[in-house]
């Protein structure tokens, strides 16, 4: 039987620049955060290339569930927070989609079945 779970609207795109800069090990913002706080590693895609990160995020997006809605009262921008699982890497991801644009603005790992005990 096909999967008939409504997962929210489709992504019109992904802000790869933001995701890579902040959540890839080689990203400049991620490197700065790691220097300031070594525990920040939780939000980093460890040992993955840019293409592997993109695949992980896309697979997580296909397996997502809505968990929260956030409205910025100043800008009136509504963002939807999703959680998704990538079965290939074992990562559970948090992903934020801008409701107006349909763009997934950020995505990052919050857990991995391979490191949890």
Biopython code that builds the backbone (N, CA, C, O; Angstrom):
import numpy as np
from Bio.PDB.StructureBuilder import StructureBuilder

atoms = [
    (1, "UNK", "N", (0.847, -1.175, 0.000)),
    (1, "UNK", "CA", (0.000, 0.000, 0.000)),
    (1, "UNK", "C", (0.895, 1.241, 0.000)),
    (1, "UNK", "O", (1.834, 1.316, 0.792)),
    (2, "UNK", "N", (0.623, 2.213, -0.869)),
    (2, "UNK", "CA", (1.461, 3.415, -0.937)),
    (2, "UNK", "C", (1.354, 4.264, 0.327)),
    (2, "UNK", "O", (0.351, 4.235, 1.040)),
    (3, "UNK", "N", (2.411, 5.012, 0.577)),
    (3, "UNK", "CA", (2.464, 5.928, 1.720)),
    (3, "UNK", "C", (1.528, 7.096, 1.454)),
    (3, "UNK", "O", (1.747, 7.858, 0.513)),
    (4, "UNK", "N", (0.494, 7.248, 2.262)),
    (4, "UNK", "CA", (-0.492, 8.311, 2.053)),
    (4, "UNK", "C", (-0.463, 9.358, 3.169)),
    (4, "UNK", "O", (-1.432, 10.092, 3.360)),
    (5, "UNK", "N", (0.625, 9.422, 3.885)),
    (5, "UNK", "CA", (0.756, 10.407, 4.955)),
    (5, "UNK", "C", (1.004, 11.772, 4.333)),
    (5, "UNK", "O", (1.892, 11.924, 3.494)),
    (6, "UNK", "N", (0.213, 12.776, 4.747)),
    (6, "UNK", "CA", (0.443, 14.139, 4.268)),
    (6, "UNK", "C", (1.635, 14.707, 5.020)),
    (6, "UNK", "O", (1.613, 14.796, 6.248)),
    (7, "UNK", "N", (2.657, 15.084, 4.303)),
    (7, "UNK", "CA", (3.895, 15.556, 4.919)),
    (7, "UNK", "C", (4.086, 17.062, 4.769)),
    (7, "UNK", "O", (5.169, 17.571, 5.057)),
    (8, "UNK", "N", (3.077, 17.775, 4.334)),
    (8, "UNK", "CA", (3.223, 19.210, 4.119)),
    (8, "UNK", "C", (3.556, 19.486, 2.669)),
    (8, "UNK", "O", (3.655, 18.575, 1.847)),
    (9, "UNK", "N", (3.723, 20.746, 2.379)),
    (9, "UNK", "CA", (3.985, 21.114, 0.991)),
    (9, "UNK", "C", (5.384, 20.694, 0.564)),
    (9, "UNK", "O", (6.287, 20.535, 1.385)),
    (10, "UNK", "N", (5.533, 20.523, -0.727)),
    (10, "UNK", "CA", (6.833, 20.166, -1.284)),
    (10, "UNK", "C", (7.805, 21.335, -1.153)),
    (10, "UNK", "O", (7.396, 22.491, -1.041)),
    (11, "UNK", "N", (9.069, 21.024, -1.169)),
    (11, "UNK", "CA", (10.097, 22.068, -1.144)),
    (11, "UNK", "C", (10.258, 22.625, -2.555)),
    (11, "UNK", "O", (10.366, 21.871, -3.522)),
    (12, "UNK", "N", (10.274, 23.943, -2.661)),
    (12, "UNK", "CA", (10.563, 24.570, -3.954)),
    (12, "UNK", "C", (12.063, 24.659, -4.181)),
    (12, "UNK", "O", (12.519, 24.974, -5.280)),
    (13, "UNK", "N", (12.818, 24.381, -3.141)),
    (13, "UNK", "CA", (14.271, 24.415, -3.230)),
    (13, "UNK", "C", (14.871, 24.331, -1.841)),
    (13, "UNK", "O", (14.162, 24.315, -0.834)),
    (14, "UNK", "N", (16.183, 24.278, -1.811)),
    (14, "UNK", "CA", (16.928, 24.194, -0.557)),
    (14, "UNK", "C", (17.993, 25.278, -0.565)),
    (14, "UNK", "O", (18.632, 25.514, -1.591)),
    (15, "UNK", "N", (18.188, 25.934, 0.560)),
    (15, "UNK", "CA", (19.233, 26.948, 0.673)),
    (15, "UNK", "C", (20.545, 26.229, 1.007)),
    (15, "UNK", "O", (20.997, 26.218, 2.152)),
    (16, "UNK", "N", (21.144, 25.627, -0.037)),
    (16, "UNK", "CA", (22.355, 24.826, 0.176)),
    (16, "UNK", "C", (23.496, 25.655, 0.730)),
    (16, "UNK", "O", (24.273, 25.155, 1.544)),
    (17, "UNK", "N", (23.621, 26.900, 0.315)),
    (17, "UNK", "CA", (24.710, 27.745, 0.824)),
    (17, "UNK", "C", (24.621, 27.863, 2.343)),
    (17, "UNK", "O", (25.621, 27.691, 3.041)),
    (18, "UNK", "N", (23.436, 28.154, 2.850)),
    (18, "UNK", "CA", (23.229, 28.283, 4.294)),
    (18, "UNK", "C", (23.521, 26.950, 4.996)),
    (18, "UNK", "O", (24.233, 26.915, 5.999)),
    (19, "UNK", "N", (22.974, 25.869, 4.467)),
    (19, "UNK", "CA", (23.137, 24.557, 5.098)),
    (19, "UNK", "C", (24.607, 24.156, 5.156)),
    (19, "UNK", "O", (25.089, 23.719, 6.201)),
    (20, "UNK", "N", (25.320, 24.300, 4.048)),
    (20, "UNK", "CA", (26.729, 23.891, 3.991)),
    (20, "UNK", "C", (27.598, 24.788, 4.874)),
    (20, "UNK", "O", (28.441, 24.286, 5.617)),
    (21, "UNK", "N", (27.407, 26.091, 4.803)),
    (21, "UNK", "CA", (28.230, 27.016, 5.603)),
    (21, "UNK", "C", (28.078, 26.780, 7.102)),
    (21, "UNK", "O", (29.038, 26.941, 7.855)),
    (22, "UNK", "N", (26.886, 26.404, 7.535)),
    (22, "UNK", "CA", (26.634, 26.290, 8.969)),
    (22, "UNK", "C", (26.697, 24.865, 9.520)),
    (22, "UNK", "O", (26.892, 24.669, 10.719)),
    (23, "UNK", "N", (26.531, 23.865, 8.634)),
    (23, "UNK", "CA", (26.390, 22.506, 9.161)),
    (23, "UNK", "C", (27.293, 21.465, 8.515)),
    (23, "UNK", "O", (27.223, 20.290, 8.878)),
    (24, "UNK", "N", (28.138, 21.862, 7.571)),
    (24, "UNK", "CA", (29.146, 20.952, 7.013)),
    (24, "UNK", "C", (30.464, 21.203, 7.738)),
    (24, "UNK", "O", (30.758, 22.346, 8.087)),
    (25, "UNK", "N", (31.261, 20.169, 7.971)),
    (25, "UNK", "CA", (32.519, 20.354, 8.703)),
    (25, "UNK", "C", (33.421, 21.423, 8.094)),
    (25, "UNK", "O", (34.124, 22.122, 8.824)),
    (26, "UNK", "N", (33.412, 21.562, 6.763)),
    (26, "UNK", "CA", (34.275, 22.553, 6.115)),
    (26, "UNK", "C", (33.626, 23.931, 6.001)),
    (26, "UNK", "O", (34.270, 24.870, 5.533)),
    (27, "UNK", "N", (32.376, 24.071, 6.415)),
    (27, "UNK", "CA", (31.699, 25.365, 6.340)),
    (27, "UNK", "C", (32.345, 26.385, 7.261)),
    (27, "UNK", "O", (32.714, 26.057, 8.389)),
    (28, "UNK", "N", (32.485, 27.615, 6.794)),
    (28, "UNK", "CA", (33.197, 28.632, 7.582)),
    (28, "UNK", "C", (32.486, 28.952, 8.896)),
    (28, "UNK", "O", (33.142, 29.114, 9.925)),
    (29, "UNK", "N", (31.177, 29.043, 8.876)),
    (29, "UNK", "CA", (30.443, 29.334, 10.116)),
    (29, "UNK", "C", (30.543, 28.143, 11.065)),
    (29, "UNK", "O", (30.726, 28.321, 12.269)),
    (30, "UNK", "N", (30.425, 26.939, 10.530)),
    (30, "UNK", "CA", (30.536, 25.734, 11.360)),
    (30, "UNK", "C", (31.914, 25.641, 12.010)),
    (30, "UNK", "O", (32.020, 25.304, 13.190)),
    (31, "UNK", "N", (32.968, 25.935, 11.255)),
    (31, "UNK", "CA", (34.322, 25.881, 11.813)),
    (31, "UNK", "C", (34.492, 26.884, 12.947)),
    (31, "UNK", "O", (35.098, 26.572, 13.972)),
    (32, "UNK", "N", (33.959, 28.086, 12.762)),
    (32, "UNK", "CA", (34.051, 29.098, 13.817)),
    (32, "UNK", "C", (33.297, 28.631, 15.058)),
    (32, "UNK", "O", (33.803, 28.760, 16.173)),
    (33, "UNK", "N", (32.100, 28.094, 14.877)),
    (33, "UNK", "CA", (31.313, 27.620, 16.020)),
    (33, "UNK", "C", (32.004, 26.461, 16.731)),
    (33, "UNK", "O", (31.970, 26.370, 17.958)),
    (34, "UNK", "N", (32.627, 25.580, 15.962)),
    (34, "UNK", "CA", (33.344, 24.459, 16.574)),
    (34, "UNK", "C", (34.535, 24.932, 17.398)),
    (34, "UNK", "O", (34.837, 24.352, 18.441)),
    (35, "UNK", "N", (35.216, 25.986, 16.937)),
    (35, "UNK", "CA", (36.334, 26.548, 17.720)),
    (35, "UNK", "C", (35.820, 27.133, 19.026)),
    (35, "UNK", "O", (36.449, 26.981, 20.073)),
    (36, "UNK", "N", (34.671, 27.803, 18.960)),
    (36, "UNK", "CA", (34.109, 28.443, 20.150)),
    (36, "UNK", "C", (33.466, 27.431, 21.090)),
    (36, "UNK", "O", (33.503, 27.600, 22.309)),
    (37, "UNK", "N", (32.874, 26.375, 20.520)),
    (37, "UNK", "CA", (32.151, 25.396, 21.322)),
    (37, "UNK", "C", (32.289, 24.012, 20.686)),
    (37, "UNK", "O", (31.520, 23.677, 19.785)),
    (38, "UNK", "N", (33.239, 23.211, 21.130)),
    (38, "UNK", "CA", (33.454, 21.887, 20.533)),
    (38, "UNK", "C", (32.222, 20.982, 20.574)),
    (38, "UNK", "O", (32.121, 20.055, 19.770)),
    (39, "UNK", "N", (31.287, 21.230, 21.487)),
    (39, "UNK", "CA", (30.070, 20.420, 21.573)),
    (39, "UNK", "C", (29.095, 20.710, 20.435)),
    (39, "UNK", "O", (28.110, 19.992, 20.266)),
    (40, "UNK", "N", (29.359, 21.746, 19.661)),
    (40, "UNK", "CA", (28.487, 22.100, 18.535)),
    (40, "UNK", "C", (28.446, 20.983, 17.495)),
    (40, "UNK", "O", (27.607, 21.011, 16.595)),
    (41, "UNK", "N", (29.319, 20.024, 17.603)),
    (41, "UNK", "CA", (29.411, 18.918, 16.644)),
    (41, "UNK", "C", (28.059, 18.248, 16.424)),
    (41, "UNK", "O", (27.846, 17.637, 15.376)),
    (42, "UNK", "N", (27.148, 18.345, 17.377)),
    (42, "UNK", "CA", (25.822, 17.739, 17.251)),
    (42, "UNK", "C", (25.096, 18.216, 15.994)),
    (42, "UNK", "O", (24.358, 17.435, 15.394)),
    (43, "UNK", "N", (25.277, 19.445, 15.583)),
    (43, "UNK", "CA", (24.561, 19.997, 14.426)),
    (43, "UNK", "C", (25.405, 19.959, 13.153)),
    (43, "UNK", "O", (25.127, 20.694, 12.206)),
    (44, "UNK", "N", (26.425, 19.115, 13.123)),
    (44, "UNK", "CA", (27.328, 19.025, 11.975)),
    (44, "UNK", "C", (27.148, 17.666, 11.289)),
    (44, "UNK", "O", (27.041, 16.632, 11.949)),
    (45, "UNK", "N", (27.116, 17.691, 9.967)),
    (45, "UNK", "CA", (27.122, 16.452, 9.186)),
    (45, "UNK", "C", (28.565, 15.948, 9.168)),
    (45, "UNK", "O", (29.378, 16.421, 8.374)),
    (46, "UNK", "N", (28.881, 15.003, 10.029)),
    (46, "UNK", "CA", (30.261, 14.532, 10.166)),
    (46, "UNK", "C", (30.672, 13.624, 9.014)),
    (46, "UNK", "O", (29.896, 12.787, 8.553)),
    (47, "UNK", "N", (31.919, 13.809, 8.556)),
    (47, "UNK", "CA", (32.533, 12.934, 7.552)),
    (47, "UNK", "C", (31.695, 12.780, 6.286)),
    (47, "UNK", "O", (31.623, 11.695, 5.711)),
    (48, "UNK", "N", (31.069, 13.863, 5.859)),
    (48, "UNK", "CA", (30.241, 13.816, 4.655)),
    (48, "UNK", "C", (30.668, 14.914, 3.692)),
    (48, "UNK", "O", (30.999, 16.025, 4.104)),
    (49, "UNK", "N", (30.657, 14.585, 2.401)),
    (49, "UNK", "CA", (30.927, 15.587, 1.373)),
    (49, "UNK", "C", (29.671, 16.425, 1.162)),
    (49, "UNK", "O", (28.596, 16.098, 1.664)),
    (50, "UNK", "N", (29.825, 17.501, 0.417)),
    (50, "UNK", "CA", (28.680, 18.355, 0.114)),
    (50, "UNK", "C", (27.584, 17.559, -0.601)),
    (50, "UNK", "O", (26.408, 17.710, -0.273)),
    (51, "UNK", "N", (27.946, 16.726, -1.561)),
    (51, "UNK", "CA", (26.944, 15.921, -2.274)),
    (51, "UNK", "C", (26.270, 14.903, -1.359)),
    (51, "UNK", "O", (25.074, 14.645, -1.497)),
    (52, "UNK", "N", (27.020, 14.327, -0.432)),
    (52, "UNK", "CA", (26.424, 13.393, 0.525)),
    (52, "UNK", "C", (25.444, 14.109, 1.451)),
    (52, "UNK", "O", (24.394, 13.562, 1.790)),
    (53, "UNK", "N", (25.785, 15.333, 1.859)),
    (53, "UNK", "CA", (24.886, 16.123, 2.700)),
    (53, "UNK", "C", (23.594, 16.416, 1.946)),
    (53, "UNK", "O", (22.505, 16.284, 2.504)),
    (54, "UNK", "N", (23.710, 16.808, 0.695)),
    (54, "UNK", "CA", (22.512, 17.093, -0.107)),
    (54, "UNK", "C", (21.623, 15.856, -0.223)),
    (54, "UNK", "O", (20.401, 15.955, -0.108)),
    (55, "UNK", "N", (22.230, 14.700, -0.449)),
    (55, "UNK", "CA", (21.450, 13.467, -0.525)),
    (55, "UNK", "C", (20.764, 13.148, 0.788)),
    (55, "UNK", "O", (19.599, 12.749, 0.809)),
    (56, "UNK", "N", (21.487, 13.325, 1.883)),
    (56, "UNK", "CA", (20.944, 13.077, 3.216)),
    (56, "UNK", "C", (19.738, 13.972, 3.488)),
    (56, "UNK", "O", (18.710, 13.506, 3.978)),
    (57, "UNK", "N", (19.867, 15.254, 3.170)),
    (57, "UNK", "CA", (18.774, 16.203, 3.404)),
    (57, "UNK", "C", (17.574, 15.855, 2.525)),
    (57, "UNK", "O", (16.436, 15.881, 2.995)),
    (58, "UNK", "N", (17.814, 15.536, 1.273)),
    (58, "UNK", "CA", (16.694, 15.189, 0.376)),
    (58, "UNK", "C", (15.963, 13.932, 0.855)),
    (58, "UNK", "O", (14.733, 13.878, 0.825)),
    (59, "UNK", "N", (16.711, 12.931, 1.293)),
    (59, "UNK", "CA", (16.073, 11.710, 1.813)),
    (59, "UNK", "C", (15.321, 12.003, 3.108)),
    (59, "UNK", "O", (14.223, 11.488, 3.321)),
    (60, "UNK", "N", (15.912, 12.832, 3.976)),
    (60, "UNK", "CA", (15.224, 13.223, 5.200)),
    (60, "UNK", "C", (13.949, 13.989, 4.903)),
    (60, "UNK", "O", (12.942, 13.819, 5.590)),
    (61, "UNK", "N", (13.990, 14.836, 3.877)),
    (61, "UNK", "CA", (12.816, 15.616, 3.493)),
    (61, "UNK", "C", (11.679, 14.695, 3.041)),
    (61, "UNK", "O", (10.512, 14.962, 3.326)),
    (62, "UNK", "N", (12.015, 13.630, 2.349)),
    (62, "UNK", "CA", (10.988, 12.681, 1.884)),
    (62, "UNK", "C", (10.336, 11.937, 3.045)),
    (62, "UNK", "O", (9.207, 11.461, 2.922)),
    (63, "UNK", "N", (11.042, 11.836, 4.171)),
    (63, "UNK", "CA", (10.553, 11.093, 5.338)),
    (63, "UNK", "C", (10.256, 12.023, 6.510)),
    (63, "UNK", "O", (10.545, 11.687, 7.659)),
    (64, "UNK", "N", (9.689, 13.170, 6.229)),
    (64, "UNK", "CA", (9.521, 14.200, 7.255)),
    (64, "UNK", "C", (8.140, 14.167, 7.897)),
    (64, "UNK", "O", (7.181, 13.619, 7.353)),
    (65, "UNK", "N", (8.084, 14.777, 9.077)),
    (65, "UNK", "CA", (6.832, 15.040, 9.777)),
    (65, "UNK", "C", (6.913, 16.437, 10.357)),
    (65, "UNK", "O", (7.964, 16.862, 10.839)),
    (66, "UNK", "N", (5.807, 17.144, 10.310)),
    (66, "UNK", "CA", (5.746, 18.494, 10.872)),
    (66, "UNK", "C", (5.768, 18.395, 12.390)),
    (66, "UNK", "O", (5.047, 17.592, 12.982)),
    (67, "UNK", "N", (6.617, 19.233, 13.023)),
    (67, "UNK", "CA", (6.689, 19.217, 14.483)),
    (67, "UNK", "C", (6.397, 20.569, 15.122)),
    (67, "UNK", "O", (6.106, 20.633, 16.317)),
    (68, "UNK", "N", (6.468, 21.652, 14.349)),
    (68, "UNK", "CA", (6.256, 22.967, 14.963)),
    (68, "UNK", "C", (6.036, 24.018, 13.881)),
    (68, "UNK", "O", (6.378, 23.820, 12.716)),
    (69, "UNK", "N", (5.462, 25.130, 14.295)),
    (69, "UNK", "CA", (5.305, 26.306, 13.441)),
    (69, "UNK", "C", (5.832, 27.502, 14.212)),
    (69, "UNK", "O", (5.576, 27.645, 15.408)),
    (70, "UNK", "N", (6.570, 28.358, 13.520)),
    (70, "UNK", "CA", (7.154, 29.547, 14.144)),
    (70, "UNK", "C", (6.762, 30.756, 13.308)),
    (70, "UNK", "O", (6.928, 30.761, 12.088)),
    (71, "UNK", "N", (6.238, 31.782, 13.976)),
    (71, "UNK", "CA", (5.913, 33.016, 13.263)),
    (71, "UNK", "C", (6.734, 34.154, 13.837)),
    (71, "UNK", "O", (6.726, 34.397, 15.044)),
    (72, "UNK", "N", (7.445, 34.850, 12.956)),
    (72, "UNK", "CA", (8.195, 36.037, 13.345)),
    (72, "UNK", "C", (7.213, 37.200, 13.317)),
    (72, "UNK", "O", (6.752, 37.598, 12.247)),
    (73, "UNK", "N", (6.891, 37.748, 14.483)),
    (73, "UNK", "CA", (5.867, 38.792, 14.554)),
    (73, "UNK", "C", (6.313, 40.094, 13.906)),
    (73, "UNK", "O", (5.470, 40.900, 13.511)),
    (74, "UNK", "N", (7.608, 40.318, 13.790)),
    (74, "UNK", "CA", (8.101, 41.546, 13.163)),
    (74, "UNK", "C", (8.041, 41.434, 11.645)),
    (74, "UNK", "O", (7.504, 42.318, 10.977)),
    (75, "UNK", "N", (8.586, 40.357, 11.102)),
    (75, "UNK", "CA", (8.620, 40.197, 9.638)),
    (75, "UNK", "C", (7.392, 39.474, 9.098)),
    (75, "UNK", "O", (7.158, 39.462, 7.889)),
    (76, "UNK", "N", (6.609, 38.875, 9.985)),
    (76, "UNK", "CA", (5.423, 38.093, 9.626)),
    (76, "UNK", "C", (5.756, 36.874, 8.768)),
    (76, "UNK", "O", (4.909, 36.379, 8.026)),
    (77, "UNK", "N", (6.992, 36.397, 8.875)),
    (77, "UNK", "CA", (7.404, 35.191, 8.159)),
    (77, "UNK", "C", (7.024, 33.977, 9.008)),
    (77, "UNK", "O", (7.304, 33.926, 10.206)),
    (78, "UNK", "N", (6.387, 33.011, 8.365)),
    (78, "UNK", "CA", (6.019, 31.764, 9.035)),
    (78, "UNK", "C", (6.958, 30.671, 8.541)),
    (78, "UNK", "O", (7.139, 30.479, 7.338)),
    (79, "UNK", "N", (7.550, 29.962, 9.497)),
    (79, "UNK", "CA", (8.429, 28.840, 9.172)),
    (79, "UNK", "C", (7.865, 27.578, 9.818)),
    (79, "UNK", "O", (7.383, 27.594, 10.951)),
    (80, "UNK", "N", (7.941, 26.500, 9.071)),
    (80, "UNK", "CA", (7.480, 25.210, 9.559)),
    (80, "UNK", "C", (8.708, 24.357, 9.869)),
    (80, "UNK", "O", (9.612, 24.222, 9.046)),
    (81, "UNK", "N", (8.720, 23.785, 11.073)),
    (81, "UNK", "CA", (9.818, 22.892, 11.453)),
    (81, "UNK", "C", (9.376, 21.453, 11.218)),
    (81, "UNK", "O", (8.317, 21.020, 11.672)),
    (82, "UNK", "N", (10.224, 20.731, 10.494)),
    (82, "UNK", "CA", (9.988, 19.321, 10.224)),
    (82, "UNK", "C", (11.115, 18.501, 10.816)),
    (82, "UNK", "O", (12.232, 18.988, 10.994)),
    (83, "UNK", "N", (10.808, 17.249, 11.119)),
    (83, "UNK", "CA", (11.813, 16.265, 11.479)),
    (83, "UNK", "C", (11.742, 15.153, 10.451)),
    (83, "UNK", "O", (10.663, 14.667, 10.112)),
    (84, "UNK", "N", (12.899, 14.760, 9.964)),
    (84, "UNK", "CA", (12.939, 13.690, 8.976)),
    (84, "UNK", "C", (14.057, 12.720, 9.281)),
    (84, "UNK", "O", (15.013, 13.049, 9.984)),
    (85, "UNK", "N", (13.928, 11.534, 8.751)),
    (85, "UNK", "CA", (14.925, 10.493, 8.980)),
    (85, "UNK", "C", (15.511, 10.055, 7.650)),
    (85, "UNK", "O", (14.780, 9.786, 6.697)),
    (86, "UNK", "N", (16.832, 9.985, 7.594)),
    (86, "UNK", "CA", (17.519, 9.468, 6.416)),
    (86, "UNK", "C", (17.960, 8.039, 6.710)),
    (86, "UNK", "O", (18.889, 7.833, 7.491)),
    (87, "UNK", "N", (17.316, 7.053, 6.101)),
    (87, "UNK", "CA", (17.663, 5.664, 6.398)),
    (87, "UNK", "C", (19.065, 5.266, 5.938)),
    (87, "UNK", "O", (19.632, 4.302, 6.453)),
    (88, "UNK", "N", (19.622, 5.986, 4.988)),
    (88, "UNK", "CA", (20.950, 5.628, 4.479)),
    (88, "UNK", "C", (22.061, 5.986, 5.464)),
    (88, "UNK", "O", (22.999, 5.211, 5.651)),
    (89, "UNK", "N", (21.958, 7.156, 6.092)),
    (89, "UNK", "CA", (22.997, 7.598, 7.031)),
    (89, "UNK", "C", (22.621, 7.363, 8.491)),
    (89, "UNK", "O", (23.489, 7.348, 9.364)),
    (90, "UNK", "N", (21.333, 7.182, 8.755)),
    (90, "UNK", "CA", (20.871, 7.033, 10.129)),
    (90, "UNK", "C", (20.625, 8.348, 10.832)),
    (90, "UNK", "O", (20.273, 8.357, 12.012)),
    (91, "UNK", "N", (20.803, 9.466, 10.133)),
    (91, "UNK", "CA", (20.596, 10.775, 10.751)),
    (91, "UNK", "C", (19.111, 11.110, 10.874)),
    (91, "UNK", "O", (18.325, 10.863, 9.960)),
    (92, "UNK", "N", (18.747, 11.674, 12.022)),
    (92, "UNK", "CA", (17.475, 12.366, 12.175)),
    (92, "UNK", "C", (17.789, 13.837, 11.991)),
    (92, "UNK", "O", (18.721, 14.358, 12.603)),
    (93, "UNK", "N", (17.015, 14.508, 11.152)),
    (93, "UNK", "CA", (17.281, 15.900, 10.792)),
    (93, "UNK", "C", (16.159, 16.808, 11.255)),
    (93, "UNK", "O", (15.000, 16.401, 11.324)),
    (94, "UNK", "N", (16.518, 18.042, 11.570)),
    (94, "UNK", "CA", (15.543, 19.119, 11.696)),
    (94, "UNK", "C", (15.690, 19.987, 10.469)),
    (94, "UNK", "O", (16.799, 20.305, 10.041)),
    (95, "UNK", "N", (14.547, 20.370, 9.903)),
    (95, "UNK", "CA", (14.543, 21.164, 8.678)),
    (95, "UNK", "C", (13.490, 22.251, 8.826)),
    (95, "UNK", "O", (12.381, 21.995, 9.295)),
    (96, "UNK", "N", (13.844, 23.463, 8.424)),
    (96, "UNK", "CA", (12.940, 24.603, 8.520)),
    (96, "UNK", "C", (12.592, 25.096, 7.123)),
    (96, "UNK", "O", (13.471, 25.402, 6.318)),
    (97, "UNK", "N", (11.286, 25.166, 6.851)),
    (97, "UNK", "CA", (10.815, 25.627, 5.550)),
    (97, "UNK", "C", (10.079, 26.951, 5.707)),
    (97, "UNK", "O", (9.211, 27.097, 6.568)),
    (98, "UNK", "N", (10.441, 27.916, 4.859)),
    (98, "UNK", "CA", (9.749, 29.196, 4.813)),
    (98, "UNK", "C", (8.408, 28.961, 4.131)),
    (98, "UNK", "O", (8.358, 28.534, 2.977)),
    (99, "UNK", "N", (7.324, 29.239, 4.843)),
    (99, "UNK", "CA", (5.984, 28.964, 4.334)),
    (99, "UNK", "C", (5.663, 29.793, 3.094)),
    (99, "UNK", "O", (4.967, 29.313, 2.199)),
    (100, "UNK", "N", (6.151, 31.016, 3.027)),
    (100, "UNK", "CA", (5.841, 31.897, 1.893)),
    (100, "UNK", "C", (6.576, 31.489, 0.627)),
    (100, "UNK", "O", (5.991, 31.470, -0.456)),
    (101, "UNK", "N", (7.853, 31.164, 0.761)),
    (101, "UNK", "CA", (8.670, 30.875, -0.419)),
    (101, "UNK", "C", (8.716, 29.395, -0.780)),
    (101, "UNK", "O", (8.987, 29.043, -1.928)),
    (102, "UNK", "N", (8.453, 28.530, 0.191)),
    (102, "UNK", "CA", (8.563, 27.097, -0.032)),
    (102, "UNK", "C", (9.993, 26.586, 0.039)),
    (102, "UNK", "O", (10.241, 25.400, -0.183)),
    (103, "UNK", "N", (10.937, 27.471, 0.346)),
    (103, "UNK", "CA", (12.355, 27.102, 0.411)),
    (103, "UNK", "C", (12.672, 26.493, 1.782)),
    (103, "UNK", "O", (12.261, 27.019, 2.815)),
    (104, "UNK", "N", (13.403, 25.387, 1.775)),
    (104, "UNK", "CA", (13.934, 24.827, 3.017)),
    (104, "UNK", "C", (15.180, 25.644, 3.329)),
    (104, "UNK", "O", (16.205, 25.523, 2.658)),
    (105, "UNK", "N", (15.071, 26.478, 4.360)),
    (105, "UNK", "CA", (16.129, 27.445, 4.649)),
    (105, "UNK", "C", (17.318, 26.834, 5.371)),
    (105, "UNK", "O", (18.455, 27.264, 5.176)),
    (106, "UNK", "N", (17.060, 25.835, 6.203)),
    (106, "UNK", "CA", (18.164, 25.167, 6.883)),
    (106, "UNK", "C", (17.784, 23.735, 7.202)),
    (106, "UNK", "O", (16.605, 23.388, 7.277)),
    (107, "UNK", "N", (18.796, 22.918, 7.386)),
    (107, "UNK", "CA", (18.623, 21.515, 7.761)),
    (107, "UNK", "C", (19.898, 21.071, 8.455)),
    (107, "UNK", "O", (21.001, 21.414, 8.029)),
    (108, "UNK", "N", (19.741, 20.310, 9.519)),
    (108, "UNK", "CA", (20.907, 19.881, 10.287)),
    (108, "UNK", "C", (20.567, 18.615, 11.065)),
    (108, "UNK", "O", (19.406, 18.384, 11.402)),
    (109, "UNK", "N", (21.574, 17.800, 11.351)),
    (109, "UNK", "CA", (21.325, 16.572, 12.112)),
    (109, "UNK", "C", (21.121, 16.875, 13.590)),
    (109, "UNK", "O", (21.785, 17.737, 14.168)),
    (110, "UNK", "N", (20.185, 16.142, 14.183)),
    (110, "UNK", "CA", (19.987, 16.275, 15.628)),
    (110, "UNK", "C", (20.287, 14.969, 16.345)),
    (110, "UNK", "O", (20.464, 14.952, 17.563)),
    (111, "UNK", "N", (20.346, 13.870, 15.590)),
    (111, "UNK", "CA", (20.663, 12.569, 16.193)),
    (111, "UNK", "C", (21.041, 11.594, 15.095)),
    (111, "UNK", "O", (20.668, 11.753, 13.933)),
    (112, "UNK", "N", (21.786, 10.591, 15.492)),
    (112, "UNK", "CA", (22.141, 9.514, 14.577)),
    (112, "UNK", "C", (21.949, 8.192, 15.286)),
    (112, "UNK", "O", (22.412, 8.014, 16.413)),
    (113, "UNK", "N", (21.269, 7.265, 14.637)),
    (113, "UNK", "CA", (21.065, 5.954, 15.261)),
    (113, "UNK", "C", (22.383, 5.229, 15.472)),
    (113, "UNK", "O", (22.476, 4.308, 16.284)),
    (114, "UNK", "N", (23.406, 5.654, 14.732)),
    (114, "UNK", "CA", (24.691, 4.982, 14.827)),
    (114, "UNK", "C", (25.513, 5.448, 16.030)),
    (114, "UNK", "O", (26.470, 4.777, 16.418)),
    (115, "UNK", "N", (25.149, 6.599, 16.628)),
    (115, "UNK", "CA", (25.908, 7.070, 17.787)),
    (115, "UNK", "C", (25.100, 7.001, 19.076)),
    (115, "UNK", "O", (25.656, 7.152, 20.164)),
    (116, "UNK", "N", (23.793, 6.773, 18.964)),
    (116, "UNK", "CA", (22.971, 6.679, 20.163)),
    (116, "UNK", "C", (23.102, 5.287, 20.767)),
    (116, "UNK", "O", (23.222, 4.299, 20.041)),
    (117, "UNK", "N", (23.078, 5.209, 22.076)),
    (117, "UNK", "CA", (23.186, 3.895, 22.739)),
    (117, "UNK", "C", (21.867, 3.551, 23.375)),
    (117, "UNK", "O", (21.734, 2.491, 23.986)),
]
sb = StructureBuilder()
sb.init_structure("model")
sb.init_model(0)
sb.init_chain("A")
sb.init_seg("    ")
for serial, (resi, resn, name, xyz) in enumerate(atoms, 1):
    if name == "N":
        sb.init_residue(resn, " ", resi, " ")
    sb.init_atom(name, np.array(xyz, "f"), 0.0, 1.0, " ", f" {name:<3s}", serial, name[0])
structure = sb.get_structure()
